[in-house]
Amino acid sequence: SAGLTEEQKEFQKVALDFAASEMAPHMAEWDEKEIFPVETMRKAARLGFGGIYVKPDVGGSGLSRLDTSIIFEALSTGCTSTTAYISIHNMCVWMIDTFGSEEQRRRFCPSLCSMEKFASYCLTEPGSGSDAASLLTSAQRKGDTYVLNGSKAFISGGGDTDVYVVMCRTGGPGPKGISCLVVEKGTPGLSFGKKERKVGWNSQPTRAVIFEDCVVPVGNRLGAEGQGFSIAMKGLNGGRINIASCSLGAAHASVLLAQEHLTVRKQFGEPLANNQYLQFRLAEMATRLVAARLMVRNAARALQEGREDAAVLCSMAKLFATDECFAICNQALQMHGGYGYLKDYAVQQFVRDIRVHQILEGTNEVMRMIVARSLLQG
């Protein structure tokens, strides 16, 4: 909590307490039984965590991007998988709050901020992952409706959530032909694929989202036609900070688990904590965690201030934090020896849950491309 205001320290304490009491005791069960912990998330929403950076007039908490990062890092110490879904939900609500009309904001945001309803972000398709601008899901305008056809892949919450923020093609090829529609569960023509079996992130379901002549009112379009790709990318700038913050929480928890294990476990007649090699590795882990945290918080401030370099700093932070934090969690598992590979020990779940953070919200290879392009274009 170094450098935080008293108010931010309070947010952090509330989130850490919630993570310790409401999430950590159930983390392993949610993972093993693949439970989507709806009631726990609604409890989190009662603390203001359902729409953290959404305006207060529609039920949001109206906090800053830095406040949000602090909260997601703290929550992630209790269950990274569940917190990551909450972060995606927050991104979706922010998109509706920011780019929606007054009518749309008041129709969708209050029930999403309370987590009475849940949201999913639908950009990736089976044939367009990193090349998001090549998406093929089409929306043909017919009077005051759009008819959607296509499918989305790897959608967090898919099938269990109520609101789908969908990027679809209303115009020609490339990013300028993409628009953003809000599709509500129960809409005829909306269906879902099988629940994916995943290495981690098991407390949130992942499915394909399928549109077959799915009719959506024009009144559910966010922004103007052709604005969808810009909306999607602006959402992802914040999403990258959010997911990096979840990585920080997993790494923080893993450092503490390693610290405890080194103190308790004995080999060759003395605690592992007396081994200088392991002392040095623990010191490196803590140092890399603090460096990653500073980078994420710096990017969060830049995004909040609307600085020109915000998108690049978000990409740098996402790249650095998710790579470094995975390495920290993996090293913590190694320090546990054989015990670290047992599901009785939480460290292995942090490793499994955090691995995907290097892939989603833009792969870390794409983050490198964004940073390099910025440097080379001057």
VOFIMAR-838354 format. One record per residue: x, y, z negated of N, C-alpha, C in turn; residue number from 1. Coordinates in steps of 0.1 Angstrom, whole numbers. Layout:
<recs>
(rec (X,Y,Z),(X,Y,Z),(X,Y,Z),NUM)
...
</recs>
This chain:
<recs>
(rec (8,-12,0),(0,0,0),(9,13,0),1)
(rec (21,11,3),(30,23,3),(25,33,14),2)
(rec (25,46,10),(21,56,20),(6,58,22),3)
(rec (-2,50,15),(-16,51,16),(-22,61,7),4)
(rec (-33,67,10),(-40,76,1),(-47,68,-10),5)
(rec (-52,75,-20),(-59,68,-31),(-72,61,-25),6)
(rec (-78,68,-16),(-91,62,-10),(-87,50,-2),7)
(rec (-76,50,5),(-72,38,13),(-68,27,4),8)
(rec (-62,30,-7),(-58,19,-16),(-71,13,-22),9)
(rec (-81,21,-24),(-94,15,-29),(-100,6,-19),10)
(rec (-100,10,-6),(-106,2,5),(-98,-12,5),11)
(rec (-85,-11,4),(-76,-22,4),(-79,-32,-8),12)
(rec (-81,-26,-20),(-84,-34,-31),(-98,-41,-30),13)
(rec (-108,-34,-25),(-121,-40,-23),(-120,-52,-13),14)
(rec (-113,-50,-2),(-111,-60,8),(-103,-72,3),15)
(rec (-92,-69,-5),(-84,-80,-10),(-92,-88,-20),16)
(rec (-100,-81,-29),(-108,-88,-39),(-119,-97,-32),17)
(rec (-125,-92,-21),(-135,-99,-14),(-128,-111,-7),18)
(rec (-116,-109,-1),(-109,-121,5),(-106,-132,-5),19)
(rec (-102,-128,-17),(-98,-137,-27),(-110,-145,-33),20)
(rec (-121,-138,-35),(-132,-144,-42),(-142,-151,-32),21)
(rec (-144,-145,-20),(-155,-149,-11),(-150,-157,1),22)
(rec (-137,-156,4),(-132,-162,17),(-122,-173,14),23)
(rec (-111,-170,7),(-100,-180,5),(-105,-193,-1),24)
(rec (-115,-193,-11),(-119,-206,-16),(-126,-215,-6),25)
(rec (-131,-209,5),(-139,-217,15),(-131,-218,28),26)
(rec (-120,-212,29),(-113,-212,42),(-110,-226,48),27)
(rec (-106,-235,40),(-103,-248,45),(-116,-256,49),28)
(rec (-126,-254,42),(-139,-261,45),(-145,-255,58),29)
(rec (-145,-242,59),(-150,-236,72),(-142,-241,84),30)
(rec (-129,-243,82),(-120,-248,93),(-124,-262,96),31)
(rec (-124,-270,86),(-126,-285,88),(-140,-288,93),32)
(rec (-150,-281,88),(-164,-284,92),(-169,-275,103),33)
(rec (-160,-266,108),(-163,-256,118),(-176,-248,115),34)
(rec (-176,-242,103),(-188,-235,98),(-186,-220,102),35)
(rec (-196,-214,107),(-197,-200,110),(-203,-193,98),36)
(rec (-195,-187,89),(-200,-183,76),(-208,-170,76),37)
(rec (-220,-171,82),(-229,-160,84),(-232,-152,71),38)
(rec (-235,-159,60),(-239,-152,48),(-227,-145,42),39)
(rec (-215,-151,43),(-203,-144,37),(-201,-131,45),40)
(rec (-202,-132,58),(-200,-120,67),(-210,-109,64),41)
(rec (-223,-113,61),(-233,-103,57),(-229,-97,43),42)
(rec (-223,-104,35),(-218,-99,22),(-208,-88,25),43)
(rec (-199,-91,34),(-188,-82,38),(-195,-69,44),44)
(rec (-205,-71,52),(-212,-60,58),(-218,-51,47),45)
(rec (-222,-56,36),(-228,-48,25),(-217,-39,19),46)
(rec (-205,-43,21),(-194,-35,16),(-189,-24,27),47)
(rec (-196,-25,38),(-193,-15,49),(-184,-20,60),48)
(rec (-182,-34,60),(-172,-39,69),(-179,-44,82),49)
(rec (-191,-42,85),(-198,-46,97),(-197,-36,108),50)
(rec (-194,-23,105),(-192,-13,115),(-183,-2,109),51)
(rec (-170,-7,107),(-161,1,99),(-158,15,106),52)
(rec (-156,15,119),(-153,28,126),(-164,32,135),53)
(rec (-176,29,130),(-189,33,137),(-194,45,129),54)
(rec (-201,54,136),(-206,66,129),(-217,63,119),55)
(rec (-217,70,108),(-226,67,97),(-241,69,100),56)
(rec (-244,77,110),(-259,79,113),(-266,67,118),57)
(rec (-258,57,123),(-264,44,127),(-260,33,118),58)
(rec (-256,36,106),(-252,25,97),(-238,22,95),59)
(rec (-229,29,103),(-215,26,102),(-208,32,90),60)
(rec (-196,29,88),(-188,35,76),(-181,47,80),61)
(rec (-179,50,93),(-172,62,98),(-158,64,93),62)
(rec (-151,52,92),(-137,53,87),(-127,54,99),63)
(rec (-115,57,96),(-105,58,107),(-99,45,111),64)
(rec (-91,45,122),(-85,33,127),(-75,28,117),65)
(rec (-68,37,110),(-59,32,100),(-66,25,88),66)
(rec (-77,31,84),(-85,25,73),(-89,11,78),67)
(rec (-93,10,90),(-98,-3,96),(-87,-13,96),68)
(rec (-75,-9,100),(-63,-18,100),(-60,-23,86),69)
(rec (-61,-14,76),(-58,-18,62),(-69,-29,58),70)
(rec (-81,-26,61),(-92,-35,57),(-90,-49,63),71)
(rec (-88,-49,77),(-87,-62,83),(-74,-70,79),72)
(rec (-63,-63,76),(-52,-70,71),(-55,-77,57),73)
(rec (-62,-69,49),(-66,-74,35),(-75,-86,36),74)
(rec (-86,-85,45),(-95,-96,46),(-89,-108,52),75)
(rec (-79,-107,61),(-73,-118,67),(-65,-127,58),76)
(rec (-61,-121,46),(-54,-129,37),(-63,-140,31),77)
(rec (-76,-138,32),(-86,-148,27),(-90,-158,38),78)
(rec (-92,-154,50),(-95,-163,61),(-93,-155,74),79)
(rec (-82,-158,81),(-78,-151,93),(-89,-153,104),80)
(rec (-93,-165,106),(-103,-168,117),(-116,-160,115),81)
(rec (-121,-160,103),(-134,-153,101),(-131,-138,103),82)
(rec (-120,-133,97),(-117,-118,99),(-116,-114,113),83)
(rec (-109,-123,121),(-107,-120,135),(-121,-119,142),84)
(rec (-130,-127,139),(-144,-126,145),(-150,-112,140),85)
(rec (-149,-109,128),(-154,-96,123),(-148,-85,130),86)
(rec (-135,-86,134),(-129,-75,141),(-134,-74,155),87)
(rec (-137,-85,162),(-143,-85,175),(-157,-79,174),88)
(rec (-165,-83,164),(-178,-77,162),(-178,-62,161),89)
(rec (-168,-57,153),(-166,-43,151),(-163,-36,164),90)
(rec (-155,-42,172),(-151,-36,185),(-164,-34,194),91)
(rec (-172,-45,194),(-185,-44,202),(-194,-33,197),92)
(rec (-196,-32,184),(-205,-22,178),(-199,-8,181),93)
(rec (-186,-6,180),(-180,7,184),(-182,10,198),94)
(rec (-182,1,207),(-184,3,221),(-198,8,224),95)
(rec (-208,2,217),(-222,7,219),(-223,21,212),96)
(rec (-217,23,201),(-218,36,194),(-212,47,202),97)
(rec (-201,44,208),(-193,54,215),(-198,57,229),98)
(rec (-202,47,236),(-206,48,251),(-221,47,253),99)
(rec (-228,43,243),(-243,41,245),(-250,55,243),100)
(rec (-262,55,249),(-271,66,247),(-276,67,232),101)
(rec (-282,78,228),(-288,79,215),(-298,67,213),102)
(rec (-306,64,223),(-316,54,222),(-309,40,219),103)
(rec (-299,38,227),(-291,25,226),(-284,24,212),104)
(rec (-278,35,208),(-272,35,195),(-281,31,184),105)
(rec (-293,37,184),(-303,35,173),(-310,22,175),106)
(rec (-310,16,187),(-317,3,189),(-307,-8,184),107)
(rec (-294,-7,187),(-285,-18,185),(-277,-17,172),108)
(rec (-272,-5,169),(-261,-4,159),(-265,-7,145),109)
(rec (-277,-3,140),(-280,-5,126),(-280,-20,122),110)
(rec (-286,-29,131),(-287,-43,128),(-274,-50,129),111)
(rec (-265,-44,138),(-251,-49,139),(-242,-45,128),112)
(rec (-244,-33,123),(-236,-28,112),(-239,-36,99),113)
(rec (-251,-40,98),(-255,-48,86),(-252,-62,88),114)
(rec (-248,-66,100),(-246,-80,104),(-259,-89,102),115)
(rec (-270,-82,103),(-283,-89,105),(-282,-96,118),116)
(rec (-275,-89,128),(-272,-95,141),(-257,-94,143),117)
(rec (-253,-103,152),(-238,-104,155),(-236,-102,170),118)
(rec (-224,-97,173),(-221,-93,187),(-209,-101,192),119)
(rec (-209,-103,206),(-197,-109,212),(-193,-101,224),120)
(rec (-180,-101,227),(-174,-94,238),(-171,-103,250),121)
(rec (-177,-99,261),(-176,-108,273),(-169,-102,285),122)
(rec (-156,-104,285),(-148,-99,296),(-141,-111,304),123)
(rec (-135,-120,297),(-127,-131,304),(-137,-140,311),124)
(rec (-132,-145,323),(-139,-155,331),(-130,-167,334),125)
(rec (-136,-178,338),(-127,-190,342),(-116,-186,352),126)
(rec (-119,-177,361),(-109,-174,371),(-102,-160,369),127)
(rec (-106,-153,358),(-99,-140,356),(-97,-138,341),128)
(rec (-84,-140,337),(-80,-138,324),(-72,-125,322),129)
(rec (-59,-126,325),(-51,-114,324),(-55,-104,335),130)
(rec (-59,-110,347),(-63,-101,358),(-78,-98,357),131)
(rec (-81,-90,346),(-95,-88,343),(-103,-80,354),132)
(rec (-96,-72,361),(-102,-64,371),(-107,-72,383),133)
(rec (-104,-85,384),(-108,-94,394),(-121,-101,391),134)
(rec (-127,-98,380),(-139,-106,375),(-150,-106,386),135)
(rec (-157,-117,386),(-167,-120,396),(-182,-120,392),136)
(rec (-184,-120,379),(-198,-120,374),(-205,-108,380),137)
(rec (-216,-110,387),(-222,-99,395),(-235,-95,388),138)
(rec (-239,-82,390),(-251,-76,385),(-257,-68,397),139)
(rec (-268,-74,403),(-274,-68,414),(-286,-59,409),140)
(rec (-286,-47,413),(-296,-37,409),(-309,-41,417),141)
(rec (-320,-43,409),(-333,-45,415),(-343,-36,407),142)
(rec (-346,-24,413),(-355,-15,406),(-349,-10,393),143)
(rec (-356,-13,382),(-351,-8,369),(-345,-20,361),144)
(rec (-340,-30,369),(-333,-41,362),(-320,-45,370),145)
(rec (-312,-53,363),(-300,-59,370),(-303,-74,369),146)
(rec (-299,-81,380),(-299,-96,379),(-285,-101,379),147)
(rec (-281,-107,367),(-268,-112,365),(-266,-126,369),148)
(rec (-254,-129,376),(-250,-142,379),(-235,-144,377),149)
(rec (-231,-155,371),(-217,-157,368),(-215,-163,354),150)
(rec (-203,-164,350),(-200,-170,337),(-188,-163,330),151)
(rec (-188,-163,317),(-177,-158,309),(-171,-170,301),152)
(rec (-158,-170,299),(-151,-181,292),(-145,-176,279),153)
(rec (-143,-185,270),(-136,-183,257),(-143,-172,249),154)
(rec (-156,-172,248),(-163,-161,242),(-165,-164,227),155)
(rec (-159,-156,218),(-159,-158,204),(-174,-155,199),156)
(rec (-179,-164,192),(-193,-163,187),(-203,-168,197),157)
(rec (-199,-171,209),(-208,-174,220),(-218,-185,216),158)
(rec (-231,-182,218),(-242,-191,215),(-248,-189,201),159)
(rec (-240,-184,192),(-244,-182,178),(-247,-167,175),160)
(rec (-243,-158,185),(-244,-144,183),(-257,-139,190),161)
(rec (-260,-126,188),(-273,-121,192),(-272,-111,204),162)
(rec (-260,-104,205),(-258,-94,214),(-245,-96,222),163)
(rec (-245,-95,235),(-234,-98,243),(-230,-86,252),164)
(rec (-218,-80,249),(-214,-68,257),(-206,-74,269),165)
(rec (-212,-73,280),(-208,-80,292),(-202,-70,303),166)
(rec (-190,-74,308),(-185,-66,319),(-188,-74,332),167)
(rec (-194,-67,341),(-199,-73,353),(-197,-64,366),168)
(rec (-198,-70,377),(-195,-62,390),(-208,-57,396),169)
(rec (-210,-44,396),(-221,-38,402),(-218,-31,415),170)
(rec (-204,-30,418),(-200,-24,430),(-189,-32,437),171)
(rec (-180,-25,444),(-170,-32,452),(-159,-38,443),172)
(rec (-149,-44,450),(-138,-50,443),(-130,-40,435),173)
(rec (-122,-45,425),(-114,-37,417),(-121,-31,405),174)
(rec (-113,-24,396),(-119,-19,384),(-131,-9,385),175)
(rec (-131,-2,396),(-141,8,397),(-155,3,401),176)
(rec (-155,-10,404),(-168,-17,407),(-174,-24,395),177)
(rec (-169,-22,383),(-173,-29,371),(-181,-20,362),178)
(rec (-192,-26,357),(-201,-19,347),(-203,-27,335),179)
(rec (-208,-21,325),(-210,-28,312),(-225,-29,308),180)
(rec (-229,-41,305),(-243,-43,302),(-244,-50,288),181)
(rec (-254,-46,280),(-257,-53,268),(-268,-63,270),182)
(rec (-265,-76,268),(-274,-87,271),(-278,-93,258),183)
(rec (-291,-94,255),(-296,-99,242),(-299,-114,243),184)
(rec (-296,-121,232),(-299,-135,232),(-314,-138,234),185)
(rec (-317,-148,241),(-331,-151,244),(-335,-145,257),186)
(rec (-327,-138,264),(-330,-133,277),(-330,-145,287),187)
(rec (-341,-146,295),(-342,-158,304),(-330,-157,314),188)
(rec (-324,-169,316),(-312,-170,325),(-299,-169,318),189)
(rec (-300,-167,304),(-287,-167,296),(-286,-180,289),190)
(rec (-275,-187,292),(-273,-200,285),(-258,-201,281),191)
(rec (-254,-212,275),(-241,-213,269),(-235,-227,272),192)
(rec (-222,-228,273),(-215,-240,275),(-213,-248,262),193)
(rec (-206,-259,262),(-204,-267,250),(-195,-259,241),194)
(rec (-196,-262,228),(-187,-256,218),(-172,-261,220),195)
(rec (-163,-252,222),(-149,-256,225),(-143,-262,213),196)
(rec (-134,-272,215),(-126,-277,204),(-112,-270,204),197)
(rec (-109,-263,193),(-98,-255,193),(-87,-259,182),198)
(rec (-75,-254,184),(-64,-257,175),(-67,-250,161),199)
(rec (-72,-237,162),(-75,-229,151),(-87,-221,154),200)
(rec (-89,-210,146),(-101,-202,147),(-114,-210,147),201)
(rec (-114,-220,138),(-126,-229,138),(-138,-224,130),202)
(rec (-136,-213,123),(-148,-208,116),(-156,-199,125),203)
(rec (-152,-198,137),(-161,-191,147),(-162,-199,159),204)
(rec (-175,-201,164),(-177,-209,176),(-172,-202,189),205)
(rec (-167,-210,198),(-163,-204,211),(-169,-212,222),206)
(rec (-176,-205,231),(-183,-212,242),(-182,-203,255),207)
(rec (-185,-210,266),(-188,-202,278),(-201,-196,277),208)
(rec (-203,-184,283),(-216,-177,284),(-219,-176,299),209)
(rec (-231,-181,302),(-235,-184,316),(-247,-175,319),210)
(rec (-247,-169,331),(-258,-161,336),(-263,-167,349),211)
(rec (-276,-171,349),(-282,-176,361),(-295,-168,364),212)
(rec (-294,-158,373),(-305,-149,376),(-311,-144,363),213)
(rec (-302,-139,355),(-305,-133,342),(-309,-118,344),214)
(rec (-321,-115,340),(-326,-102,343),(-325,-93,331),215)
(rec (-317,-82,332),(-314,-72,321),(-319,-58,325),216)
(rec (-325,-51,316),(-330,-38,320),(-318,-28,322),217)
(rec (-320,-19,332),(-310,-9,334),(-308,-1,321),218)
(rec (-318,0,313),(-316,7,300),(-306,1,291),219)
(rec (-301,-11,294),(-291,-18,286),(-277,-16,291),220)
(rec (-276,-7,301),(-262,-4,306),(-256,6,298),221)
(rec (-243,4,294),(-235,14,286),(-228,23,296),222)
(rec (-230,36,295),(-223,45,304),(-229,44,318),223)
(rec (-221,50,327),(-225,50,341),(-221,38,349),224)
(rec (-226,35,360),(-221,24,369),(-207,27,372),225)
(rec (-199,17,372),(-184,18,375),(-176,22,363),226)
(rec (-182,24,352),(-174,29,340),(-170,17,331),227)
(rec (-175,5,335),(-173,-7,326),(-159,-10,323),228)
(rec (-150,-10,333),(-136,-14,331),(-130,-4,321),229)
(rec (-132,9,322),(-127,18,313),(-132,16,299),230)
(rec (-145,13,298),(-150,10,285),(-144,-2,278),231)
(rec (-142,-12,287),(-136,-25,282),(-122,-23,277),232)
(rec (-114,-15,285),(-100,-12,281),(-99,-4,268),233)
(rec (-108,6,267),(-108,15,255),(-112,6,243),234)
(rec (-121,-3,244),(-124,-12,234),(-112,-20,230),235)
(rec (-105,-25,240),(-93,-34,237),(-82,-27,230),236)
(rec (-80,-14,233),(-69,-7,225),(-71,-8,210),237)
(rec (-84,-6,206),(-87,-8,192),(-86,-23,188),238)
(rec (-91,-32,197),(-91,-46,194),(-77,-51,192),239)
(rec (-67,-45,199),(-53,-49,198),(-48,-46,184),240)
(rec (-51,-34,179),(-48,-30,166),(-54,-39,156),241)
(rec (-67,-42,158),(-75,-51,149),(-68,-65,148),242)
(rec (-65,-71,159),(-60,-85,159),(-46,-85,153),243)
(rec (-38,-74,156),(-25,-73,150),(-26,-72,135),244)
(rec (-36,-65,130),(-38,-63,116),(-42,-77,109),245)
(rec (-50,-85,117),(-53,-98,112),(-41,-107,111),246)
(rec (-31,-105,120),(-19,-112,120),(-10,-108,107),247)
(rec (-11,-95,104),(-4,-90,92),(-9,-97,80),248)
(rec (-22,-98,79),(-28,-105,67),(-23,-119,65),249)
(rec (-24,-127,77),(-19,-141,76),(-5,-142,72),250)
(rec (4,-133,78),(18,-133,74),(20,-129,60),251)
(rec (13,-119,55),(14,-115,41),(11,-127,32),252)
(rec (0,-134,35),(-4,-145,26),(6,-156,27),253)
(rec (12,-158,39),(22,-169,41),(35,-166,33),254)
(rec (39,-154,33),(51,-150,25),(48,-153,10),255)
(rec (37,-150,5),(34,-153,-9),(33,-168,-11),256)
(rec (28,-175,-2),(27,-190,-4),(42,-196,-4),257)
(rec (50,-191,5),(64,-195,6),(72,-192,-7),258)
(rec (69,-179,-12),(76,-175,-24),(72,-184,-36),259)
(rec (59,-187,-37),(55,-196,-47),(61,-210,-46),260)
(rec (61,-215,-34),(66,-229,-32),(81,-230,-35),261)
(rec (89,-220,-31),(103,-220,-34),(106,-219,-49),262)
(rec (97,-213,-56),(99,-212,-71),(95,-225,-78),263)
(rec (85,-232,-73),(80,-244,-79),(87,-257,-75),264)
(rec (90,-258,-62),(96,-270,-57),(111,-271,-60),265)
(rec (115,-283,-65),(129,-286,-68),(135,-296,-59),266)
(rec (147,-294,-55),(155,-303,-47),(169,-303,-52),267)
(rec (176,-314,-52),(190,-315,-57),(191,-309,-71),268)
(rec (181,-311,-79),(182,-307,-93),(179,-293,-96),269)
(rec (175,-285,-86),(172,-271,-90),(162,-265,-80),270)
(rec (155,-254,-84),(144,-249,-76),(150,-245,-62),271)
(rec (141,-246,-52),(145,-241,-38),(149,-227,-38),272)
(rec (143,-219,-48),(145,-205,-48),(160,-201,-51),273)
(rec (167,-211,-56),(182,-209,-59),(190,-210,-47),274)
(rec (184,-215,-36),(192,-218,-23),(193,-205,-16),275)
(rec (206,-200,-14),(208,-187,-8),(203,-186,7),276)
(rec (204,-197,14),(199,-197,28),(184,-194,28),277)
(rec (176,-201,19),(162,-198,18),(159,-184,13),278)
(rec (167,-180,4),(165,-166,-1),(166,-156,11),279)
(rec (176,-158,19),(179,-149,31),(167,-150,40),280)
(rec (162,-162,43),(151,-164,52),(138,-157,47),281)
(rec (136,-158,34),(124,-151,28),(126,-136,29),282)
(rec (138,-131,27),(141,-117,28),(138,-112,42),283)
(rec (142,-120,52),(140,-117,66),(125,-116,69),284)
(rec (117,-126,64),(103,-127,66),(96,-114,61),285)
(rec (100,-110,48),(94,-98,42),(97,-86,50),286)
(rec (110,-85,55),(114,-73,62),(107,-72,76),287)
(rec (105,-83,83),(98,-83,95),(83,-80,93),288)
(rec (78,-84,82),(64,-81,79),(62,-66,77),289)
(rec (71,-60,70),(70,-46,67),(72,-38,80),290)
(rec (81,-42,88),(83,-35,101),(71,-36,110),291)
(rec (65,-48,111),(53,-50,119),(41,-41,114),292)
(rec (40,-41,100),(29,-33,94),(31,-18,98),293)
(rec (43,-13,97),(45,1,100),(42,4,115),294)
(rec (45,-5,123),(43,-3,138),(28,-3,140),295)
(rec (21,-12,134),(6,-13,136),(-1,0,131),296)
(rec (4,4,119),(-3,16,113),(1,29,121),297)
(rec (13,29,127),(16,40,135),(7,41,148),298)
(rec (5,29,154),(-4,28,166),(-18,32,162),299)
(rec (-23,28,150),(-36,31,146),(-38,46,144),300)
(rec (-28,53,139),(-29,67,138),(-29,74,152),301)
(rec (-21,69,161),(-21,75,174),(-34,73,181),302)
(rec (-40,61,179),(-54,59,186),(-64,68,179),303)
(rec (-63,70,166),(-73,78,159),(-72,93,164),304)
(rec (-59,97,166),(-57,111,171),(-59,113,185),305)
(rec (-61,102,193),(-64,104,207),(-51,108,215),306)
(rec (-39,104,210),(-27,108,217),(-25,101,230),307)
(rec (-18,107,239),(-15,101,252),(-8,88,252),308)
(rec (0,86,242),(8,74,241),(1,63,233),309)
(rec (-11,65,230),(-18,56,221),(-19,42,227),310)
(rec (-23,41,240),(-25,28,246),(-12,20,246),311)
(rec (-1,26,249),(12,20,249),(16,15,235),312)
(rec (14,24,225),(17,21,212),(9,9,206),313)
(rec (-4,9,211),(-12,-3,207),(-7,-16,213),314)
(rec (-3,-15,225),(3,-27,232),(16,-31,225),315)
(rec (25,-22,222),(37,-25,215),(34,-31,201),316)
(rec (25,-25,194),(21,-30,181),(16,-45,181),317)
(rec (7,-47,191),(1,-60,193),(11,-70,196),318)
(rec (20,-67,206),(31,-76,210),(40,-79,198),319)
(rec (45,-69,191),(55,-71,181),(49,-78,169),320)
(rec (37,-73,164),(31,-79,152),(27,-93,154),321)
(rec (20,-96,165),(15,-110,167),(27,-120,169),322)
(rec (38,-116,176),(49,-124,177),(56,-126,164),323)
(rec (59,-115,157),(67,-116,144),(59,-123,133),324)
(rec (46,-120,133),(38,-126,122),(36,-141,124),325)
(rec (35,-146,137),(35,-160,139),(48,-166,135),326)
(rec (59,-160,138),(72,-165,134),(73,-166,118),327)
(rec (67,-156,111),(68,-156,97),(59,-168,91),328)
(rec (47,-169,96),(39,-180,92),(45,-194,95),329)
(rec (51,-195,106),(58,-208,110),(70,-211,101),330)
(rec (77,-200,98),(89,-202,89),(84,-206,75),331)
(rec (73,-200,70),(67,-203,57),(63,-218,57),332)
(rec (57,-223,68),(54,-237,69),(67,-246,68),333)
(rec (77,-242,75),(90,-249,75),(96,-250,60),334)
(rec (94,-239,53),(99,-238,39),(92,-248,30),335)
(rec (79,-251,34),(71,-261,26),(76,-275,29),336)
(rec (84,-277,39),(88,-291,43),(76,-299,48),337)
(rec (76,-312,44),(65,-320,48),(51,-316,43),338)
(rec (51,-310,31),(39,-305,26),(32,-294,35),339)
(rec (40,-287,41),(34,-276,50),(26,-281,61),340)
(rec (29,-294,65),(21,-300,76),(8,-307,71),341)
(rec (6,-307,58),(-6,-313,53),(-17,-302,52),342)
(rec (-30,-307,55),(-41,-297,55),(-45,-293,41),343)
(rec (-39,-300,31),(-42,-296,17),(-35,-283,14),344)
(rec (-25,-279,22),(-18,-266,20),(-22,-256,30),345)
(rec (-25,-244,25),(-31,-234,34),(-22,-228,45),346)
(rec (-9,-230,43),(0,-224,52),(-2,-229,66),347)
(rec (-5,-242,68),(-7,-247,81),(-19,-241,88),348)
(rec (-29,-237,81),(-41,-231,87),(-38,-217,92),349)
(rec (-30,-210,84),(-25,-196,89),(-18,-198,102),350)
(rec (-9,-208,103),(-1,-210,115),(-11,-213,127),351)
(rec (-21,-221,125),(-30,-225,135),(-39,-213,139),352)
(rec (-44,-206,129),(-53,-195,132),(-46,-183,139),353)
(rec (-34,-181,136),(-27,-169,141),(-21,-171,155),354)
(rec (-19,-184,159),(-12,-186,172),(-19,-180,183),355)
(rec (-33,-180,183),(-40,-175,195),(-39,-160,196),356)
(rec (-35,-153,185),(-34,-138,186),(-24,-134,196),357)
(rec (-14,-142,200),(-5,-139,210),(-11,-140,224),358)
(rec (-23,-145,225),(-29,-148,238),(-41,-138,240),359)
(rec (-49,-136,230),(-62,-129,233),(-60,-114,231),360)
(rec (-70,-106,235),(-70,-91,235),(-59,-87,244),361)
(rec (-56,-95,255),(-44,-92,264),(-33,-100,259),362)
(rec (-28,-109,267),(-16,-118,263),(-4,-109,261),363)
(rec (5,-114,253),(17,-106,250),(26,-104,262),364)
(rec (24,-112,273),(31,-110,286),(25,-97,292),365)
(rec (12,-95,291),(5,-83,297),(9,-71,288),366)
(rec (11,-73,275),(15,-62,267),(29,-57,272),367)
(rec (37,-66,275),(51,-62,280),(49,-55,294),368)
(rec (40,-59,302),(38,-52,315),(33,-38,313),369)
(rec (24,-36,303),(19,-23,300),(30,-13,296),370)
(rec (38,-18,286),(49,-10,281),(59,-7,292),371)
(rec (63,-17,300),(73,-15,310),(68,-5,321),372)
(rec (55,-6,325),(49,3,335),(50,17,330),373)
(rec (46,19,317),(47,32,311),(61,38,312),374)
(rec (71,30,308),(85,35,308),(89,38,322),375)
(rec (86,29,332),(91,31,345),(84,42,353),376)
(rec (72,45,349),(64,56,356),(68,69,350),377)
(rec (75,69,339),(79,82,332),(67,88,325),378)
</recs>
